[in-house]
Amino acid sequence: MSGVFLQCRRTLVILRQNTAVNNEKGIFCKILDNYQKFRKDVKNEVTEGEEPKRS
């Protein structure tokens, strides 16, 4: 009985660690996407700001 309990406990610990890793990857991807969108917006603003000067 205790062997089954220990196996279940180990399985739960592994699943919890796996879930934590997946959540961290998800958060990192969201931050990276937001950063890339921000960079694109900044580049567009700079490009739009330079066009009138050249005209």
PDB file with one MODEL, atoms N, CA, C and O in Angstrom:
MODEL        1
ATOM      1  N   MET A   1       0.824  -1.201   0.000  1.00  0.00           N
ATOM      2  CA  MET A   1       0.000   0.000   0.000  1.00  0.00           C
ATOM      3  C   MET A   1       0.864   1.260   0.000  1.00  0.00           C
ATOM      4  O   MET A   1       0.595   2.213  -0.731  1.00  0.00           O
ATOM      5  N   SER A   2       1.900   1.246   0.828  1.00  0.00           N
ATOM      6  CA  SER A   2       2.745   2.438   0.896  1.00  0.00           C
ATOM      7  C   SER A   2       3.532   2.631  -0.414  1.00  0.00           C
ATOM      8  O   SER A   2       3.845   3.761  -0.790  1.00  0.00           O
ATOM      9  N   GLY A   3       3.845   1.537  -1.097  1.00  0.00           N
ATOM     10  CA  GLY A   3       4.543   1.638  -2.381  1.00  0.00           C
ATOM     11  C   GLY A   3       3.682   2.321  -3.429  1.00  0.00           C
ATOM     12  O   GLY A   3       4.182   3.127  -4.214  1.00  0.00           O
ATOM     13  N   VAL A   4       2.399   2.009  -3.450  1.00  0.00           N
ATOM     14  CA  VAL A   4       1.477   2.646  -4.379  1.00  0.00           C
ATOM     15  C   VAL A   4       1.334   4.125  -4.040  1.00  0.00           C
ATOM     16  O   VAL A   4       1.286   4.977  -4.927  1.00  0.00           O
ATOM     17  N   PHE A   5       1.268   4.418  -2.733  1.00  0.00           N
ATOM     18  CA  PHE A   5       1.151   5.805  -2.299  1.00  0.00           C
ATOM     19  C   PHE A   5       2.379   6.615  -2.730  1.00  0.00           C
ATOM     20  O   PHE A   5       2.249   7.738  -3.217  1.00  0.00           O
ATOM     21  N   LEU A   6       3.567   6.037  -2.547  1.00  0.00           N
ATOM     22  CA  LEU A   6       4.788   6.739  -2.949  1.00  0.00           C
ATOM     23  C   LEU A   6       4.832   6.955  -4.452  1.00  0.00           C
ATOM     24  O   LEU A   6       5.265   8.014  -4.906  1.00  0.00           O
ATOM     25  N   GLN A   7       4.396   5.980  -5.232  1.00  0.00           N
ATOM     26  CA  GLN A   7       4.380   6.119  -6.687  1.00  0.00           C
ATOM     27  C   GLN A   7       3.416   7.221  -7.107  1.00  0.00           C
ATOM     28  O   GLN A   7       3.734   8.020  -7.989  1.00  0.00           O
ATOM     29  N   CYS A   8       2.240   7.272  -6.484  1.00  0.00           N
ATOM     30  CA  CYS A   8       1.269   8.327  -6.787  1.00  0.00           C
ATOM     31  C   CYS A   8       1.837   9.697  -6.429  1.00  0.00           C
ATOM     32  O   CYS A   8       1.666  10.667  -7.168  1.00  0.00           O
ATOM     33  N   ARG A   9       2.508   9.759  -5.295  1.00  0.00           N
ATOM     34  CA  ARG A   9       3.105  11.030  -4.852  1.00  0.00           C
ATOM     35  C   ARG A   9       4.170  11.495  -5.847  1.00  0.00           C
ATOM     36  O   ARG A   9       4.217  12.670  -6.211  1.00  0.00           O
ATOM     37  N   ARG A  10       5.020  10.570  -6.283  1.00  0.00           N
ATOM     38  CA  ARG A  10       6.057  10.924  -7.259  1.00  0.00           C
ATOM     39  C   ARG A  10       5.427  11.410  -8.566  1.00  0.00           C
ATOM     40  O   ARG A  10       5.887  12.378  -9.172  1.00  0.00           O
ATOM     41  N   THR A  11       4.375  10.722  -8.983  1.00  0.00           N
ATOM     42  CA  THR A  11       3.696  11.112 -10.224  1.00  0.00           C
ATOM     43  C   THR A  11       3.115  12.513 -10.100  1.00  0.00           C
ATOM     44  O   THR A  11       3.230  13.316 -11.027  1.00  0.00           O
ATOM     45  N   LEU A  12       2.492  12.816  -8.962  1.00  0.00           N
ATOM     46  CA  LEU A  12       1.929  14.150  -8.756  1.00  0.00           C
ATOM     47  C   LEU A  12       3.001  15.226  -8.738  1.00  0.00           C
ATOM     48  O   LEU A  12       2.793  16.318  -9.266  1.00  0.00           O
ATOM     49  N   VAL A  13       4.142  14.930  -8.139  1.00  0.00           N
ATOM     50  CA  VAL A  13       5.243  15.901  -8.104  1.00  0.00           C
ATOM     51  C   VAL A  13       5.746  16.171  -9.516  1.00  0.00           C
ATOM     52  O   VAL A  13       5.988  17.320  -9.886  1.00  0.00           O
ATOM     53  N   ILE A  14       5.902  15.110 -10.304  1.00  0.00           N
ATOM     54  CA  ILE A  14       6.366  15.272 -11.688  1.00  0.00           C
ATOM     55  C   ILE A  14       5.358  16.081 -12.493  1.00  0.00           C
ATOM     56  O   ILE A  14       5.742  16.979 -13.242  1.00  0.00           O
ATOM     57  N   LEU A  15       4.073  15.772 -12.344  1.00  0.00           N
ATOM     58  CA  LEU A  15       3.054  16.515 -13.074  1.00  0.00           C
ATOM     59  C   LEU A  15       3.027  17.977 -12.667  1.00  0.00           C
ATOM     60  O   LEU A  15       2.853  18.853 -13.514  1.00  0.00           O
ATOM     61  N   ARG A  16       3.198  18.248 -11.388  1.00  0.00           N
ATOM     62  CA  ARG A  16       3.199  19.635 -10.913  1.00  0.00           C
ATOM     63  C   ARG A  16       4.393  20.391 -11.488  1.00  0.00           C
ATOM     64  O   ARG A  16       4.253  21.542 -11.903  1.00  0.00           O
ATOM     65  N   GLN A  17       5.569  19.756 -11.518  1.00  0.00           N
ATOM     66  CA  GLN A  17       6.756  20.396 -12.089  1.00  0.00           C
ATOM     67  C   GLN A  17       6.565  20.650 -13.576  1.00  0.00           C
ATOM     68  O   GLN A  17       6.945  21.707 -14.079  1.00  0.00           O
ATOM     69  N   ASN A  18       5.987  19.704 -14.274  1.00  0.00           N
ATOM     70  CA  ASN A  18       5.750  19.839 -15.711  1.00  0.00           C
ATOM     71  C   ASN A  18       4.787  20.996 -15.975  1.00  0.00           C
ATOM     72  O   ASN A  18       4.994  21.782 -16.899  1.00  0.00           O
ATOM     73  N   THR A  19       3.743  21.097 -15.165  1.00  0.00           N
ATOM     74  CA  THR A  19       2.779  22.182 -15.314  1.00  0.00           C
ATOM     75  C   THR A  19       3.438  23.530 -15.070  1.00  0.00           C
ATOM     76  O   THR A  19       3.170  24.493 -15.789  1.00  0.00           O
ATOM     77  N   ALA A  20       4.301  23.605 -14.061  1.00  0.00           N
ATOM     78  CA  ALA A  20       4.996  24.853 -13.764  1.00  0.00           C
ATOM     79  C   ALA A  20       5.892  25.269 -14.924  1.00  0.00           C
ATOM     80  O   ALA A  20       5.954  26.448 -15.269  1.00  0.00           O
ATOM     81  N   VAL A  21       6.576  24.317 -15.518  1.00  0.00           N
ATOM     82  CA  VAL A  21       7.452  24.620 -16.663  1.00  0.00           C
ATOM     83  C   VAL A  21       6.617  25.117 -17.836  1.00  0.00           C
ATOM     84  O   VAL A  21       6.985  26.096 -18.486  1.00  0.00           O
ATOM     85  N   ASN A  22       5.501  24.455 -18.112  1.00  0.00           N
ATOM     86  CA  ASN A  22       4.641  24.875 -19.225  1.00  0.00           C
ATOM     87  C   ASN A  22       4.085  26.271 -18.984  1.00  0.00           C
ATOM     88  O   ASN A  22       3.988  27.064 -19.920  1.00  0.00           O
ATOM     89  N   ASN A  23       3.718  26.582 -17.748  1.00  0.00           N
ATOM     90  CA  ASN A  23       3.207  27.919 -17.435  1.00  0.00           C
ATOM     91  C   ASN A  23       4.286  28.974 -17.636  1.00  0.00           C
ATOM     92  O   ASN A  23       4.014  30.058 -18.154  1.00  0.00           O
ATOM     93  N   GLU A  24       5.508  28.657 -17.228  1.00  0.00           N
ATOM     94  CA  GLU A  24       6.608  29.609 -17.407  1.00  0.00           C
ATOM     95  C   GLU A  24       6.879  29.840 -18.889  1.00  0.00           C
ATOM     96  O   GLU A  24       7.139  30.970 -19.303  1.00  0.00           O
ATOM     97  N   LYS A  25       6.822  28.790 -19.683  1.00  0.00           N
ATOM     98  CA  LYS A  25       7.020  28.942 -21.128  1.00  0.00           C
ATOM     99  C   LYS A  25       5.924  29.804 -21.714  1.00  0.00           C
ATOM    100  O   LYS A  25       6.187  30.644 -22.575  1.00  0.00           O
ATOM    101  N   GLY A  26       4.697  29.608 -21.260  1.00  0.00           N
ATOM    102  CA  GLY A  26       3.571  30.398 -21.758  1.00  0.00           C
ATOM    103  C   GLY A  26       3.728  31.862 -21.413  1.00  0.00           C
ATOM    104  O   GLY A  26       3.474  32.736 -22.242  1.00  0.00           O
ATOM    105  N   ILE A  27       4.146  32.130 -20.189  1.00  0.00           N
ATOM    106  CA  ILE A  27       4.346  33.519 -19.760  1.00  0.00           C
ATOM    107  C   ILE A  27       5.479  34.148 -20.553  1.00  0.00           C
ATOM    108  O   ILE A  27       5.366  35.294 -20.990  1.00  0.00           O
ATOM    109  N   PHE A  28       6.576  33.413 -20.746  1.00  0.00           N
ATOM    110  CA  PHE A  28       7.707  33.939 -21.492  1.00  0.00           C
ATOM    111  C   PHE A  28       7.315  34.266 -22.927  1.00  0.00           C
ATOM    112  O   PHE A  28       7.715  35.298 -23.466  1.00  0.00           O
ATOM    113  N   CYS A  29       6.527  33.380 -23.549  1.00  0.00           N
ATOM    114  CA  CYS A  29       6.090  33.615 -24.932  1.00  0.00           C
ATOM    115  C   CYS A  29       5.213  34.860 -25.024  1.00  0.00           C
ATOM    116  O   CYS A  29       5.328  35.630 -25.977  1.00  0.00           O
ATOM    117  N   LYS A  30       4.340  35.063 -24.043  1.00  0.00           N
ATOM    118  CA  LYS A  30       3.484  36.252 -24.047  1.00  0.00           C
ATOM    119  C   LYS A  30       4.323  37.517 -23.905  1.00  0.00           C
ATOM    120  O   LYS A  30       4.089  38.505 -24.602  1.00  0.00           O
ATOM    121  N   ILE A  31       5.289  37.484 -23.012  1.00  0.00           N
ATOM    122  CA  ILE A  31       6.168  38.657 -22.832  1.00  0.00           C
ATOM    123  C   ILE A  31       6.955  38.924 -24.103  1.00  0.00           C
ATOM    124  O   ILE A  31       7.086  40.074 -24.523  1.00  0.00           O
ATOM    125  N   LEU A  32       7.482  37.869 -24.720  1.00  0.00           N
ATOM    126  CA  LEU A  32       8.254  38.022 -25.951  1.00  0.00           C
ATOM    127  C   LEU A  32       7.387  38.572 -27.074  1.00  0.00           C
ATOM    128  O   LEU A  32       7.832  39.443 -27.821  1.00  0.00           O
ATOM    129  N   ASP A  33       6.156  38.081 -27.206  1.00  0.00           N
ATOM    130  CA  ASP A  33       5.242  38.592 -28.237  1.00  0.00           C
ATOM    131  C   ASP A  33       4.947  40.069 -28.021  1.00  0.00           C
ATOM    132  O   ASP A  33       4.955  40.851 -28.972  1.00  0.00           O
ATOM    133  N   ASN A  34       4.687  40.453 -26.779  1.00  0.00           N
ATOM    134  CA  ASN A  34       4.405  41.858 -26.482  1.00  0.00           C
ATOM    135  C   ASN A  34       5.617  42.733 -26.791  1.00  0.00           C
ATOM    136  O   ASN A  34       5.465  43.840 -27.307  1.00  0.00           O
ATOM    137  N   TYR A  35       6.810  42.250 -26.481  1.00  0.00           N
ATOM    138  CA  TYR A  35       8.027  43.010 -26.761  1.00  0.00           C
ATOM    139  C   TYR A  35       8.210  43.191 -28.264  1.00  0.00           C
ATOM    140  O   TYR A  35       8.562  44.276 -28.727  1.00  0.00           O
ATOM    141  N   GLN A  36       7.970  42.125 -29.022  1.00  0.00           N
ATOM    142  CA  GLN A  36       8.132  42.220 -30.476  1.00  0.00           C
ATOM    143  C   GLN A  36       7.106  43.174 -31.079  1.00  0.00           C
ATOM    144  O   GLN A  36       7.439  43.935 -31.987  1.00  0.00           O
ATOM    145  N   LYS A  37       5.866  43.151 -30.593  1.00  0.00           N
ATOM    146  CA  LYS A  37       4.847  44.088 -31.068  1.00  0.00           C
ATOM    147  C   LYS A  37       5.248  45.519 -30.736  1.00  0.00           C
ATOM    148  O   LYS A  37       5.076  46.426 -31.550  1.00  0.00           O
ATOM    149  N   PHE A  38       5.786  45.715 -29.533  1.00  0.00           N
ATOM    150  CA  PHE A  38       6.227  47.051 -29.117  1.00  0.00           C
ATOM    151  C   PHE A  38       7.342  47.549 -30.025  1.00  0.00           C
ATOM    152  O   PHE A  38       7.333  48.712 -30.429  1.00  0.00           O
ATOM    153  N   ARG A  39       8.297  46.694 -30.352  1.00  0.00           N
ATOM    154  CA  ARG A  39       9.395  47.097 -31.231  1.00  0.00           C
ATOM    155  C   ARG A  39       8.880  47.469 -32.610  1.00  0.00           C
ATOM    156  O   ARG A  39       9.345  48.446 -33.197  1.00  0.00           O
ATOM    157  N   LYS A  40       7.914  46.696 -33.146  1.00  0.00           N
ATOM    158  CA  LYS A  40       7.346  47.001 -34.457  1.00  0.00           C
ATOM    159  C   LYS A  40       6.646  48.354 -34.423  1.00  0.00           C
ATOM    160  O   LYS A  40       6.776  49.147 -35.355  1.00  0.00           O
ATOM    161  N   ASP A  41       5.892  48.622 -33.333  1.00  0.00           N
ATOM    162  CA  ASP A  41       5.190  49.898 -33.208  1.00  0.00           C
ATOM    163  C   ASP A  41       6.173  51.063 -33.147  1.00  0.00           C
ATOM    164  O   ASP A  41       5.945  52.108 -33.756  1.00  0.00           O
ATOM    165  N   VAL A  42       7.259  50.879 -32.415  1.00  0.00           N
ATOM    166  CA  VAL A  42       8.263  51.940 -32.304  1.00  0.00           C
ATOM    167  C   VAL A  42       8.924  52.185 -33.653  1.00  0.00           C
ATOM    168  O   VAL A  42       9.148  53.335 -34.032  1.00  0.00           O
ATOM    169  N   LYS A  43       9.238  51.121 -34.382  1.00  0.00           N
ATOM    170  CA  LYS A  43       9.853  51.278 -35.705  1.00  0.00           C
ATOM    171  C   LYS A  43       8.896  51.994 -36.658  1.00  0.00           C
ATOM    172  O   LYS A  43       9.324  52.840 -37.443  1.00  0.00           O
ATOM    173  N   ASN A  44       7.616  51.665 -36.596  1.00  0.00           N
ATOM    174  CA  ASN A  44       6.629  52.320 -37.450  1.00  0.00           C
ATOM    175  C   ASN A  44       6.514  53.803 -37.115  1.00  0.00           C
ATOM    176  O   ASN A  44       6.398  54.629 -38.019  1.00  0.00           O
ATOM    177  N   GLU A  45       6.544  54.150 -35.838  1.00  0.00           N
ATOM    178  CA  GLU A  45       6.463  55.550 -35.433  1.00  0.00           C
ATOM    179  C   GLU A  45       7.690  56.322 -35.912  1.00  0.00           C
ATOM    180  O   GLU A  45       7.573  57.457 -36.375  1.00  0.00           O
ATOM    181  N   VAL A  46       8.854  55.708 -35.800  1.00  0.00           N
ATOM    182  CA  VAL A  46      10.083  56.363 -36.239  1.00  0.00           C
ATOM    183  C   VAL A  46      10.048  56.547 -37.756  1.00  0.00           C
ATOM    184  O   VAL A  46      10.430  57.605 -38.255  1.00  0.00           O
ATOM    185  N   THR A  47       9.604  55.550 -38.482  1.00  0.00           N
ATOM    186  CA  THR A  47       9.529  55.631 -39.940  1.00  0.00           C
ATOM    187  C   THR A  47       8.531  56.710 -40.357  1.00  0.00           C
ATOM    188  O   THR A  47       8.813  57.487 -41.269  1.00  0.00           O
ATOM    189  N   GLU A  48       7.384  56.770 -39.711  1.00  0.00           N
ATOM    190  CA  GLU A  48       6.391  57.785 -40.028  1.00  0.00           C
ATOM    191  C   GLU A  48       6.902  59.191 -39.683  1.00  0.00           C
ATOM    192  O   GLU A  48       6.601  60.159 -40.382  1.00  0.00           O
ATOM    193  N   GLY A  49       7.663  59.288 -38.618  1.00  0.00           N
ATOM    194  CA  GLY A  49       8.200  60.591 -38.216  1.00  0.00           C
ATOM    195  C   GLY A  49       9.265  61.078 -39.168  1.00  0.00           C
ATOM    196  O   GLY A  49       9.417  62.289 -39.332  1.00  0.00           O
ATOM    197  N   GLU A  50      10.002  60.203 -39.796  1.00  0.00           N
ATOM    198  CA  GLU A  50      11.075  60.593 -40.718  1.00  0.00           C
ATOM    199  C   GLU A  50      10.564  60.941 -42.089  1.00  0.00           C
ATOM    200  O   GLU A  50      11.201  61.732 -42.785  1.00  0.00           O
ATOM    201  N   GLU A  51       9.442  60.390 -42.515  1.00  0.00           N
ATOM    202  CA  GLU A  51       8.923  60.644 -43.862  1.00  0.00           C
ATOM    203  C   GLU A  51       8.622  62.116 -44.127  1.00  0.00           C
ATOM    204  O   GLU A  51       9.015  62.620 -45.179  1.00  0.00           O
ATOM    205  N   PRO A  52       7.945  62.833 -43.229  1.00  0.00           N
ATOM    206  CA  PRO A  52       7.677  64.247 -43.499  1.00  0.00           C
ATOM    207  C   PRO A  52       8.954  65.078 -43.610  1.00  0.00           C
ATOM    208  O   PRO A  52       8.993  66.049 -44.365  1.00  0.00           O
ATOM    209  N   LYS A  53       9.987  64.711 -42.874  1.00  0.00           N
ATOM    210  CA  LYS A  53      11.246  65.464 -42.923  1.00  0.00           C
ATOM    211  C   LYS A  53      11.885  65.333 -44.301  1.00  0.00           C
ATOM    212  O   LYS A  53      12.503  66.281 -44.786  1.00  0.00           O
ATOM    213  N   ARG A  54      11.749  64.195 -44.925  1.00  0.00           N
ATOM    214  CA  ARG A  54      12.371  63.979 -46.225  1.00  0.00           C
ATOM    215  C   ARG A  54      11.615  64.666 -47.332  1.00  0.00           C
ATOM    216  O   ARG A  54      12.201  65.041 -48.348  1.00  0.00           O
ATOM    217  N   SER A  55      10.307  64.840 -47.150  1.00  0.00           N
ATOM    218  CA  SER A  55       9.486  65.430 -48.210  1.00  0.00           C
ATOM    219  C   SER A  55       9.757  66.877 -48.418  1.00  0.00           C
ATOM    220  O   SER A  55       9.138  67.504 -49.278  1.00  0.00           O
TER     221      SER A  55
ENDMDL
END
